[in-house]
Amino acid sequence: MKKIILSLCVVFVTAAKAVSPTYYFFTSTGVISFTSNAPLEIINASSGQLRGLIDESKKTFSFRVSYKTFEGFNSGLQREHFNEKYVESDKYPEAFFNGTINESIDFSKNGTYTISAKGKLSIHGVEKERTIKSNITISNEKIHVESNFNVLLAEYNIHIPKVVTQKIATEIIIDVKADLKRKIMVQ
């Protein structure tokens, strides 16, 4: 009888581990924007379709956006050139940033934190190791993320023709704002 009870306990503990929940934060409506501040022209574009996931137990994250979702250029022709000539969105459809959060954070406690996110930033099919500082606010099982960083186009094999060097900056300013909601995934 003791062996049967012990065996049942082992089965229940194993089953409980097999269906233990994983908590993560998710968004599909984050906003990412970029600014090119060149001597003769300022170009602003943004997308409200930034997708993001943070796994709180592993302290990992993944954010990605389709280039074709960016809007707000100074003209339709600028948007066309952005997709066809610069980021080549048919060949490289998305930019993404995957990695880990360096700091130890209790995602169940409300508060505001400055973190450093380390990972691979992929733009135009080129992956570079980056550490990007972000501010996160945790409130009632939601996270608000804000980040601002620069990208040198040459590092991602995006070349600007001489004829437009006064209209397109070689260094682009990126702004990210996203609200992520806590979800449970049973494994």
Residue pairs with C-beta under 8 A, 6 or more apart in sequence:
18 187
19 186
19 187
20 186
20 187
21 184
21 185
21 186
21 187
22 55
22 57
22 184
22 185
22 186
22 187
23 55
23 56
23 57
23 107
23 182
23 183
23 184
23 185
24 53
24 54
24 55
24 56
24 182
24 183
24 185
25 52
25 53
25 54
25 56
25 107
25 142
25 143
25 180
25 181
25 182
25 183
26 52
26 53
26 54
26 180
26 181
26 183
27 50
27 51
27 52
27 178
27 179
27 180
27 181
28 49
28 51
29 48
29 49
29 50
29 178
29 179
30 48
30 49
30 50
30 51
30 52
30 63
30 145
30 176
30 177
30 178
30 179
30 180
31 46
31 47
31 48
31 50
31 176
31 177
31 178
32 46
32 47
32 50
32 65
32 174
32 175
32 176
33 44
33 45
33 46
33 47
33 72
33 174
33 175
34 44
34 45
34 46
34 70
34 151
34 172
34 173
34 174
34 175
35 42
35 43
35 44
35 172
35 173
35 175
36 42
36 43
36 44
36 168
36 169
36 172
37 169
37 173
38 165
38 166
38 167
38 168
38 169
39 166
40 166
40 167
41 74
41 166
41 167
41 168
43 73
43 74
43 78
43 167
43 168
44 72
44 73
45 70
45 71
45 72
45 73
45 79
45 82
46 70
46 71
46 72
47 65
47 66
47 69
47 70
47 71
48 69
49 65
49 66
49 69
50 63
50 64
50 65
50 176
50 178
51 63
51 64
51 65
52 61
52 62
52 63
52 64
52 145
52 178
52 180
53 61
53 62
53 63
53 180
54 60
54 61
54 101
54 107
54 143
54 180
55 61
56 107
58 100
59 100
59 101
59 104
59 105
60 98
60 99
60 100
60 101
61 97
61 98
61 99
61 100
61 101
61 117
61 119
62 96
62 97
62 98
63 96
63 97
63 98
63 176
63 178
64 94
64 95
64 96
64 97
65 94
65 95
65 96
66 89
66 93
66 94
67 82
67 83
67 87
67 89
67 92
67 93
67 94
67 95
68 83
68 89
68 93
70 79
70 82
71 79
73 79
73 82
83 89
83 90
84 90
86 124
86 153
86 158
87 95
87 123
87 124
87 158
88 124
88 125
91 125
92 124
92 125
94 122
95 121
95 122
95 123
95 124
96 120
96 121
96 122
97 117
97 119
97 120
97 121
97 122
97 130
97 132
98 119
98 120
99 117
99 118
99 119
99 120
100 117
100 118
100 119
101 115
101 116
101 117
102 115
102 116
102 117
102 118
102 131
103 113
103 115
103 116
105 113
105 115
105 136
105 138
107 138
107 143
107 182
109 138
110 138
110 139
110 140
111 137
111 138
112 135
112 136
112 137
112 138
113 135
113 136
113 137
113 138
114 133
114 134
114 135
115 133
115 134
115 135
115 136
116 131
116 132
116 133
116 134
117 131
117 132
117 133
117 134
117 147
118 129
118 130
118 131
119 129
119 130
120 127
120 128
120 129
120 130
121 127
121 128
121 129
121 130
121 132
121 151
122 128
123 151
123 156
123 158
124 156
124 157
124 158
125 157
126 155
126 156
126 157
128 155
128 156
130 149
132 147
132 149
133 147
133 149
134 145
134 146
134 147
134 176
135 145
135 146
135 147
136 143
136 144
136 145
136 146
137 143
137 144
141 181
141 182
142 179
142 180
142 181
142 182
143 179
143 180
143 182
144 177
144 178
144 179
144 180
145 176
145 177
145 178
145 179
145 180
146 176
146 177
147 174
147 175
147 176
148 173
148 174
148 175
148 176
149 173
149 174
150 171
150 172
150 173
150 174
151 171
151 172
151 174
152 170
152 171
153 159
153 160
153 170
153 171
153 172
154 170
160 168
160 170
